[in-house]
Each structure stands twice: as C-alpha cells, then as structure tokens.
Amino acid sequence: MSYDISLKDPVTNETLCAKFNHEMTGGIYTIGGTNELWLNITYNYARWYYHAGVFAPTKEESKGIRTIYGKSGAESIPILQHAINTLQALEEDITEEERLKCISSGADGYWLPTRENAIRPLYQLLSMAQLRPDGIWDGD
C-alpha cells in the first residue's frame, strides 16, 4: 500500500510538470527521471505522519500526509516545513527489534519505516510545492 500524491492543475486537473526532469523517487519511479510533479510514498511511513504534532496536535485529529490533499502548493509549504521540523526534533525511532523484523520480511532500505526515511519524501513534496505553488495536491 502507498500514497500516490501529485500536484494538479486547478483548472484541468492534469498532473503538473516541471520544466526539467527530476529524480525525486519513492516506492515507484521512472528510470531516467520524470518532469511530472508526482510522488509515490510507501504507507510504511504512516506511523510518523500520524504522530502527534506532525500534521495535527493529536494522533486522533491527524489525517497524516493526506492533510495536504486539496491544498495549493503554497498552502502546503508551511505544513510540510512544520512536519519536517517536528520529525527531525523527535528522538524516537523504530526499535532494533522492529528494524530486524522489517528487514527479515523484506522491508529494508527505502521501505524500512524509520523516522529518517519518512522525512525524505516530505522534502521532495516541499520542493514540488515550491516549484508549482499554484498546483493543488491530489492523492489516490
């Protein structure tokens, strides 16, 4: 399971494109890069996105990464910056036991649900929002 998140044209609802190819990658990516402002993020990071204080004051109030859905790139910039800063300030991470269990089940590298891994896609979404602040976030 994963999140497919893209910046869409508010009029045509087409995925917006950058003027250059980028290599911002997630769980699915295009070899050689793409100019589409789209990112696939593994659901393995959800625990961090729903963590209290990241996207909402409490876990119960949080919509996680879906908080940016329907918002413009410009509106999402402070939200994403706050989420990044909050996650970076946390001292907790997955336990060694969780790490070994994930690795033994194939969830290694990008798929390992560490706090650090969860931060990287937020920086990529932030970059996309800065490229096209006029776009509207959509997710599938």
C-alpha positions as a printed Julia matrix, in Angstrom:
140×3 Matrix{Float64}:
  0.0     0.0     0.0
  1.13    3.51   -0.71
  0.16    7.11   -1.25
  0.22    8.49   -4.82
  0.48   12.25   -4.41
  0.6    14.76   -7.23
  0.26   18.45   -7.85
 -2.59   19.06  -10.27
 -3.6    21.99  -12.43
 -6.57   23.57  -10.63
 -8.44   24.04  -13.93
 -7.69   20.9   -15.97
 -6.93   18.53  -13.07
 -3.92   17.27  -15.06
 -0.71   16.45  -13.19
  1.61   19.44  -13.4
  5.1    19.13  -14.82
  8.38   20.83  -14.04
 10.43   22.41  -16.83
 13.1    19.75  -16.27
 13.36   16.08  -15.37
 13.87   15.33  -11.7
 14.81   12.17   -9.86
 12.64   12.58   -6.79
 11.71    8.98   -6.23
  9.6     6.96   -3.86
  8.16    3.45   -3.98
  7.57    3.77   -7.73
  9.72    5.85  -10.04
 10.64    6.45  -13.65
 14.14    5.37  -14.69
 15.92    8.43  -16.01
 13.62   10.74  -14.08
 10.39   12.48  -14.94
  9.11   16.01  -15.13
  5.77   15.11  -13.52
  5.19   16.52  -10.06
  4.11   13.2    -8.64
  5.46   11.02   -5.86
  4.59    7.56   -4.59
  5.22    7.15   -0.85
  5.08    3.83    0.97
  2.41    3.52    3.62
  5.17    2.16    5.89
  5.81    5.78    6.96
  2.21    6.38    8.1
  3.11    5.93   11.78
  5.28    9.03   11.52
  2.78   11.06    9.52
  0.06   10.33   12.09
  2.39   11.01   15.02
  1.04   13.69   17.37
  2.3    17.14   16.42
  3.47   16.29   12.91
  0.34   17.15   10.89
 -2.09   17.74   13.8
 -1.86   18.28   17.55
 -3.01   14.74   18.34
 -2.86   11.42   16.55
 -6.65   11.17   16.7
 -7.08   14.5    14.89
 -4.48   13.78   12.23
 -5.12   12.98    8.59
 -1.4    12.28    8.18
  0.07   13.12    4.79
 -3.49   13.49    3.49
 -3.54   16.84    5.33
 -2.15   18.47    2.19
 -4.77   16.96   -0.16
 -6.88   19.73   -1.7
 -4.43   22.43   -0.63
 -2.35   24.51   -3.0
  1.38   24.08   -3.18
  1.7    27.48   -1.48
 -0.65   26.48    1.35
  1.25   23.23    1.88
  4.7    24.78    2.24
  4.38   25.76    5.93
  2.56   22.5     6.69
  5.35   20.41    5.15
  8.06   22.53    6.79
  6.38   22.05   10.17
  6.1    18.27    9.63
  9.78   18.04    8.65
 10.91   20.13   11.64
  8.74   18.16   14.06
 10.01   14.8    12.82
 13.62   15.98   12.89
 13.2    17.1    16.5
 11.9    13.72   17.67
 14.39   11.46   19.36
 12.41    8.25   18.95
 12.7     5.83   16.07
 11.85    2.22   15.42
 13.35   -0.24   17.84
 16.12   -2.62   16.88
 13.6    -5.44   17.18
 11.23   -3.69   14.74
 14.14   -2.98   12.38
 15.19   -6.64   12.31
 11.6    -7.82   11.86
 11.08   -5.41    8.94
 14.35   -6.4     7.3
 13.58  -10.1     7.66
 10.22   -9.53    5.93
 11.84   -7.58    3.07
 11.12   -4.03    4.26
 14.68   -2.75    4.02
 16.22    0.39    2.56
 13.51    2.76    1.31
 10.75    0.55    2.78
 12.2     0.5     6.31
  9.73    2.57    8.38
 12.31    4.78   10.09
 11.75    8.39   11.02
 14.6     9.44    8.72
 13.08    7.59    5.76
  9.71    9.26    6.44
 11.3    12.73    6.31
 12.83   12.37    2.83
  9.54   12.33    0.86
  8.39   15.41    2.77
 11.4    17.31    1.45
 10.53   16.12   -2.05
  6.91   17.25   -1.7
  8.15   20.57   -0.34
 10.38   21.0    -3.41
  7.45   20.27   -5.7
  5.27   22.77   -3.84
  7.97   25.41   -4.24
  8.23   24.67   -7.97
  4.47   24.97   -8.53
  2.81   26.82   -5.65
 -0.26   27.24   -7.88
 -0.91   23.47   -8.1
 -3.43   21.6    -5.95
 -2.39   18.42   -4.12
 -4.31   15.29   -5.04
 -3.87   11.77   -3.77
 -5.09    8.37   -4.74
